[in-house]
Amino acid sequence: MLSFEVALSRLLAGAPPPVEVCSLQTLAAAGRVLAEAQVAPIDAPPLDNSAMDGYAVAVDDIGSVPTRLPVTQRIPAGSVGTRLQAGTAARVFTGAPIPEGADAVVMQELCEHLPGEVLIKHLPTVGEHIRRAGSDIAADSEILAAGQRLRPQDTALAASVGIASLPVFRRLRVAVFFTGDELRMPGEALQAGAIYNANRFLLGALLERLGCEVHDHGQVPDDLAATRQALRAAALDCDLVLTSGGVSVGEEDHVKAAVQAEGRLEMWKIAIKPGKPLAFGQIVDGERQLPFIGLPGNPVSSFVTFLMLVRPFLLRMQGVRRVAPLTYLLRADDEWSRPDARREFLRARLNAEGGVQFFANQGSGVLTSAVWGDGLIDNPPQQAIRRGETVRFLPFSELLT
C-alpha cells in the first residue's frame, strides 16, 4: 500500500493547472480563485481622517485644560473642510477628513458643547484619534496574492481601494456518477438488498462547497459497457470525472476495466483508514486527457478520501497555491486503544473544555460519525492515544472550503 504522503504527492503532480481566466465584477468574485496578484492603486485611507466623533484641534492651541475654543466649521464624512485657523476647533465626525492645520481629534465625550464654542477637557497628543493616509494600505503595495480563494473580506479589501473587477480562474467543471445496482434515490421504494444513494448527495455538495460546477450523471449500473458509456459522456464537457463505488477488485467492480478501456489507470491501495482503495487515471477524449478519480463506495470512506485527497487535487486544479489544511494540536479527552496498521482519520468532536473526543464507532459505513463530529484526528499508524495526550485535529470548517 502507498503511504498517504506518496499518494497525495502523485495526485498533486497529476493535477493539470488552470488556464482559462475571466474578469468578474468584484461584487461577484467571492468564492473564486484569484488568477493575478492585485496592487492597490491608491492609499487607504486616501487621506487623514477622524477615527471619532469629536473636535479637530491643533495641540499647540491647548496649553492646559479646560480650554475654550470657538468652533469655526463643521465637517461630516464625505465633506472637505478649510484650513483650521489658529486658536479654533472644527466639529468632525467619524471618517471626516482632518482639516489642514489640525493635528489631533478630541473625542466628544471629553468635551462640553457650548453655543458656537467647545470646552476641551482633555489634553490631546499629536495624532490622537487620526487615521493617517495609507496607514492601512500604501499605494502600489500588493494586497491580494494570486492563487487564493477570495473570501468576503478579500473582495471588500479590493473594493476599498477602488478595484472594480478581478481576474479569476474559470470554475472547474466536475462530472460525477455513482455505480451500483443496489442504489436507490430517496423517495423510491427500498427493496431487499437495496440502499439509498447517500454519496450522490455527499459528493455533489462537497464539490459545490469548493466552488465547482457539478455535472451529475446519476447512477450507473454494475455493467462494463454502461460504465464505459458513462465515462465517455462525462468526459465531453468537463475538467475532471469523479466516481463513487466500483473501484475495488470484485466481479461487479467495473470501473477499473472501463477506465483502462477509455484511457489509463493507476489503481492504488492507500494506507489510510477509512479509505484504502482509490483509482486515479486519465480518460482520453481525442487529444484531451481528462483526469479521473474513483472513490470507494462506503460513505465515510468516500467522505474522508475526498477531504484528504480529492480536495487538495481540486484546489490545485483551480489554481489555489496553498492546498494543505490547517491543523491544530489539541488535547485528547478520550482513549483510543485499538490503533490500526494504517494511518487513521478518526471522527472527533470538540468539547467545551478545549479537548477532543472520539466517536465510539469508527466504521467506514457509519455516516453518523461524520455528522456528530467537528473534524478528523490525524493519527499515525500503530499509535494508541491516551487521555491527555496531544493529537493533530483537522476541523471540518477547514476541510470543507
TAKACOR-V739465 format. One record per pair of residues at least 24 apart in sequence whose ideal C-beta (glycine too) atoms are under 10 Angstrom apart, sorted by sequence separation. I is the first residue (numbers start at 1). J is the second residue. If there is no record, write none. Layout:
i:j
I:J
I:J
This chain:
i:j
61:85
75:99
103:127
104:128
105:129
136:160
137:161
176:200
213:237
214:238
215:239
217:241
222:246
231:255
253:277
255:279
259:283
274:298
277:301
330:354
331:355
332:356
333:357
334:358
338:362
347:371
348:372
349:373
350:374
375:399
50:75
56:81
61:86
103:128
104:129
105:130
136:161
178:203
213:238
215:240
220:245
230:255
256:281
258:283
264:289
274:299
275:300
276:301
330:355
331:356
332:357
333:358
334:359
347:372
348:373
349:374
350:375
375:400
49:75
58:84
60:86
61:87
73:99
104:130
105:131
177:203
178:204
212:238
213:239
215:241
217:243
219:245
220:246
227:253
228:254
232:258
253:279
255:281
263:289
266:292
274:300
275:301
291:317
330:356
332:358
334:360
336:362
347:373
348:374
349:375
370:396
50:77
57:84
58:85
60:87
61:88
62:89
72:99
75:102
91:118
103:130
176:203
212:239
227:254
228:255
231:258
235:262
263:290
265:292
267:294
274:301
275:302
278:305
346:373
347:374
348:375
358:385
49:77
56:84
58:86
61:89
89:117
90:118
102:130
176:204
212:240
214:242
222:250
226:254
227:255
230:258
231:259
234:262
235:263
248:276
249:277
262:290
263:291
264:292
273:301
274:302
275:303
277:305
328:356
347:375
348:376
58:87
88:117
89:118
174:203
222:251
223:252
225:254
227:256
228:257
229:258
247:276
248:277
263:292
265:294
272:301
274:303
275:304
276:305
280:309
346:375
347:376
348:377
356:385
57:87
58:88
88:118
174:204
176:206
212:242
222:252
224:254
227:257
228:258
231:261
232:262
247:277
262:292
274:304
275:305
280:310
345:375
346:376
347:377
357:387
57:88
58:89
89:120
98:129
176:207
221:252
222:253
223:254
224:255
227:258
228:259
231:262
246:277
247:278
248:279
273:304
274:305
275:306
278:309
345:376
346:377
348:379
56:88
57:89
98:130
222:254
224:256
226:258
227:259
228:260
230:262
231:263
247:279
272:304
278:310
344:376
345:377
346:378
355:387
47:80
55:88
56:89
57:90
98:131
174:207
185:218
207:240
221:254
222:255
224:257
225:258
228:261
229:262
246:279
247:280
259:292
272:305
275:308
280:313
344:377
345:378
346:379
355:388
358:391
55:89
56:90
98:132
174:208
185:219
220:254
224:258
227:261
228:262
258:292
275:309
344:378
345:379
54:89
55:90
56:91
57:92
94:129
98:133
172:207
183:218
184:219
207:242
220:255
223:258
227:262
259:294
270:305
308:343
343:378
344:379
356:391
54:90
55:91
56:92
95:131
97:133
174:210
176:212
183:219
206:242
225:261
243:279
258:294
272:308
343:379
344:380
355:391
54:91
55:92
69:106
92:129
94:131
182:219
183:220
224:261
255:292
272:309
308:345
342:379
343:380
344:381
356:393
53:91
54:92
92:130
172:210
174:212
175:213
176:214
177:215
178:216
181:219
183:221
204:242
220:258
256:294
270:308
307:345
342:380
343:381
344:382
355:393
53:92
54:93
67:106
172:211
173:212
174:213
175:214
176:215
177:216
178:217
180:219
181:220
183:222
203:242
255:294
270:309
340:379
342:381
343:382
344:383
346:385
356:395
50:90
52:92
53:93
54:94
56:96
61:101
171:211
172:212
173:213
174:214
175:215
176:216
177:217
178:218
179:219
180:220
181:221
182:222
203:243
241:281
255:295
304:344
305:345
339:379
341:381
342:382
343:383
51:92
52:93
53:94
56:97
61:102
65:106
171:212
172:213
173:214
174:215
175:216
176:217
177:218
178:219
179:220
180:221
181:222
203:244
241:282
253:294
268:309
304:345
336:377
339:380
340:381
341:382
344:385
50:92
52:94
53:95
54:96
56:98
61:103
62:104
69:111
71:113
169:211
171:213
172:214
173:215
174:216
175:217
176:218
177:219
178:220
179:221
180:222
181:223
202:244
241:283
303:345
304:346
339:381
340:382
49:92
50:93
51:94
52:95
53:96
56:99
58:101
59:102
60:103
61:104
71:114
168:211
170:213
171:214
177:220
179:222
240:283
304:347
334:377
336:379
339:382
340:383
348:391
350:393
49:93
50:94
51:95
52:96
57:101
58:102
59:103
62:106
68:112
70:114
71:115
72:116
179:223
199:243
200:244
253:297
303:347
339:383
49:94
50:95
56:101
57:102
58:103
59:104
65:110
66:111
69:114
71:116
199:244
238:283
300:345
330:375
332:377
339:384
346:391
348:393
350:395
49:95
50:96
56:102
57:103
58:104
66:112
68:114
70:116
71:117
198:244
199:245
247:293
248:294
338:384
339:385
348:394
49:96
50:97
55:102
56:103
57:104
59:106
70:117
71:118
179:226
197:244
235:282
238:285
247:294
300:347
328:375
330:377
332:379
336:383
337:384
346:393
348:395
49:97
50:98
56:104
57:105
69:117
70:118
179:227
197:245
235:283
237:285
246:294
247:295
248:296
327:375
336:384
337:385
48:97
49:98
55:104
56:105
57:106
68:117
69:118
177:226
234:283
235:284
236:285
239:288
241:290
242:291
243:292
244:293
245:294
246:295
247:296
248:297
327:376
335:384
336:385
337:386
345:394
347:396
45:95
47:97
48:98
54:104
55:105
56:106
68:118
69:119
177:227
235:285
240:290
241:291
242:292
243:293
244:294
245:295
246:296
247:297
325:375
327:377
335:385
336:386
46:97
47:98
48:99
54:105
55:106
67:118
68:119
69:120
179:230
232:283
234:285
235:286
239:290
240:291
241:292
242:293
243:294
244:295
245:296
246:297
325:376
327:378
334:385
335:386
336:387
45:97
48:100
50:102
53:105
54:106
55:107
66:118
67:119
68:120
178:230
231:283
236:288
238:290
239:291
240:292
241:293
242:294
243:295
244:296
245:297
334:386
335:387
52:105
54:107
55:108
66:119
67:120
177:230
232:285
235:288
238:291
240:293
241:294
242:295
244:297
245:298
325:378
332:385
334:387
335:388
336:389
48:102
51:105
52:106
53:107
54:108
57:111
65:119
66:120
67:121
177:231
231:285
235:289
236:290
243:297
244:298
332:386
333:387
335:389
48:103
50:105
52:107
53:108
54:109
55:110
65:120
66:121
67:122
175:230
235:290
244:299
332:387
333:388
336:391
49:105
51:107
52:108
53:109
54:110
55:111
64:120
65:121
66:122
67:123
175:231
177:233
234:290
331:387
332:388
50:107
52:109
54:111
65:122
66:123
177:234
235:292
244:301
245:302
331:388
332:389
334:391
52:110
55:113
62:120
65:123
175:233
176:234
234:292
244:302
331:389
332:390
333:391
61:120
64:123
65:124
175:234
231:290
331:390
332:391
62:122
63:123
174:234
175:235
304:364
330:390
331:391
57:118
62:123
149:210
150:211
175:236
183:244
231:292
244:305
303:364
329:390
330:391
332:393
62:124
149:211
175:237
176:238
183:245
244:306
300:362
301:363
302:364
329:391
330:392
331:393
55:118
57:120
175:238
182:245
300:363
301:364
307:370
328:391
329:392
330:393
54:118
59:123
173:237
174:238
175:239
176:240
177:241
178:242
179:243
180:244
242:306
300:364
301:365
303:367
327:391
328:392
329:393
55:120
59:124
173:238
174:239
175:240
176:241
177:242
178:243
179:244
180:245
298:363
299:364
300:365
302:367
327:392
328:393
330:395
54:120
58:124
59:125
60:126
172:238
173:239
174:240
175:241
176:242
177:243
178:244
179:245
180:246
273:339
274:340
276:342
298:364
299:365
300:366
303:369
304:370
327:393
328:394
57:124
59:126
172:239
173:240
174:241
175:242
176:243
177:244
178:245
179:246
273:340
275:342
297:364
298:365
299:366
300:367
303:370
326:393
327:394
328:395
54:122
56:124
58:126
59:127
171:239
172:240
174:242
175:243
176:244
177:245
178:246
179:247
242:310
272:340
273:341
274:342
275:343
296:364
297:365
298:366
299:367
300:368
307:375
308:376
326:394
327:395
55:124
59:128
170:239
177:246
271:340
273:342
275:344
298:367
300:369
307:376
325:394
326:395
54:124
182:252
240:310
271:341
272:342
273:343
274:344
275:345
299:369
300:370
308:378
325:395
328:398
57:128
181:252
242:313
271:342
272:343
273:344
274:345
299:370
325:396
326:397
327:398
180:252
242:314
270:342
271:343
272:344
273:345
274:346
304:376
325:397
326:398
56:129
179:252
180:253
240:313
269:342
270:343
272:345
273:346
274:347
303:376
325:398
326:399
54:128
56:130
179:253
240:314
324:398
325:399
54:129
179:254
239:314
325:400
52:128
53:129
179:255
325:401
51:128
52:129
240:317
51:129
52:130
177:255
239:317
48:127
50:129
51:130
52:131
179:258
239:318
50:130
51:131
49:130
50:131
48:130
49:131
48:131
49:132
47:131
48:132
49:133
47:132
48:133
45:131
47:133
48:134
49:135
308:394
315:401
44:131
45:132
46:133
47:134
48:135
307:394
45:133
46:134
274:362
276:364
311:399
43:132
44:133
45:134
273:362
274:363
275:364
307:396
311:400
43:133
44:134
45:135
274:364
311:401
42:133
43:134
44:135
45:136
46:137
273:364
274:365
307:398
308:399
42:134
43:135
44:136
45:137
203:295
274:366
307:399
43:136
44:137
46:139
202:295
303:396
306:399
307:400
40:134
43:137
44:138
42:137
43:138
44:139
274:369
304:399
40:136
42:138
43:139
199:295
203:299
206:302
210:306
303:399
40:137
42:139
43:140
44:141
199:296
202:299
206:303
39:137
40:138
41:139
42:140
43:141
199:297
201:299
202:300
40:139
41:140
44:143
198:297
199:298
203:302
207:306
39:139
40:140
197:297
198:298
199:299
202:302
203:303
206:306
210:310
39:140
40:141
198:299
202:303
206:307
210:311
39:141
40:142
195:297
197:299
198:300
199:301
209:311
212:314
39:142
40:143
199:302
203:306
207:310
211:314
38:142
39:143
40:144
195:299
198:302
199:303
202:306
206:310
207:311
210:314
211:315
37:142
38:143
39:144
198:303
206:311
210:315
212:317
37:143
38:144
212:318
272:378
273:379
37:144
38:145
199:306
203:310
207:314
211:318
36:144
37:145
38:146
175:283
206:314
210:318
273:381
36:145
37:146
211:320
272:381
34:144
36:146
37:147
210:320
271:381
34:145
35:146
36:147
37:148
34:146
35:147
38:150
33:146
34:147
44:157
33:147
34:148
46:160
183:297
33:148
34:149
45:160
46:161
175:290
179:294
182:297
33:149
34:150
38:154
44:160
46:162
32:149
33:150
40:157
44:161
175:292
178:295
180:297
31:149
32:150
40:158
42:160
43:161
44:162
179:297
30:149
31:150
38:157
42:161
174:293
176:295
178:297
30:150
31:151
34:154
38:158
40:160
41:161
42:162
29:150
30:151
31:152
34:155
40:161
41:162
42:163
30:152
39:161
40:162
41:163
30:153
32:155
38:161
40:163
26:150
30:154
31:155
34:158
39:163
178:302
29:154
30:155
38:163
24:150
29:155
30:156
28:155
26:154
27:155
38:166
18:147
26:155
29:158
38:167
25:155
26:156
29:159
36:166
37:167
24:155
26:157
35:166
36:167
26:158
27:159
34:166
35:167
36:168
26:159
34:167
35:168
29:163
32:166
34:168
35:169
32:167
33:168
34:169
35:170
26:162
29:165
30:166
32:168
33:169
174:310
26:163
27:164
28:165
29:166
31:168
32:169
33:170
26:164
27:165
28:166
29:167
32:170
33:171
25:164
26:165
27:166
29:168
32:171
33:172
25:165
26:166
28:168
31:171
174:314
23:164
24:165
25:166
23:165
24:166
172:314
22:165
23:166
24:167
172:315
174:317
22:166
23:167
24:168
22:167
23:168
172:317
21:167
22:168
172:318
21:168
22:169
171:318
172:319
20:168
21:169
22:170
169:317
170:318
20:169
21:170
22:171
169:318
170:319
18:168
19:169
20:170
168:318
169:319
18:169
19:170
20:171
168:319
169:320
17:169
18:170
18:171
18:172
202:367
149:315
198:365
147:315
199:367
202:370
147:316
149:318
198:367
149:319
195:365
147:318
148:319
149:320
147:319
148:320
146:319
147:320
148:321
149:322
147:321
148:322
146:321
147:322
145:321
147:323
145:322
31:209
33:211
31:210
32:211
31:211
30:211
209:399
210:400
211:401
209:400
210:401
209:401
206:399
206:400
205:400
20:239
18:239
16:239
16:240
15:240
151:401
14:266
149:401
11:266
10:266
11:268
10:268
7:266
7:268
6:268
7:269
8:270
7:270
2:266
6:270
7:271
6:271
7:272
2:268
4:270
5:271
14:280
16:282
1:268
2:269
3:270
4:271
11:278
14:281
1:269
2:270
3:271
4:272
7:275
14:282
1:270
2:271
3:272
11:280
1:271
2:272
10:280
1:272
4:275
7:278
7:280
16:289
16:290
1:276
14:289
16:291
2:278
15:291
14:291
14:293
11:291
11:293
33:315
33:317
35:319
33:318
34:319
32:318
33:319
34:320
32:319
33:320
34:321
33:321
12:309
15:312
7:305
11:309
15:313
18:316
21:319
10:309
11:310
14:313
15:314
17:316
18:317
8:308
12:312
15:315
16:316
17:317
18:318
19:319
7:308
8:309
11:312
12:313
15:316
16:317
17:318
18:319
7:309
11:313
14:316
15:317
17:319
18:320
10:313
12:315
13:316
14:317
15:318
4:308
8:312
12:316
4:309
8:313
11:316
12:317
15:323
12:323
8:323
8:324
4:342
5:343
3:342
4:343
1:341
3:343
1:342
4:345
31:401
4:378
4:381
3:381
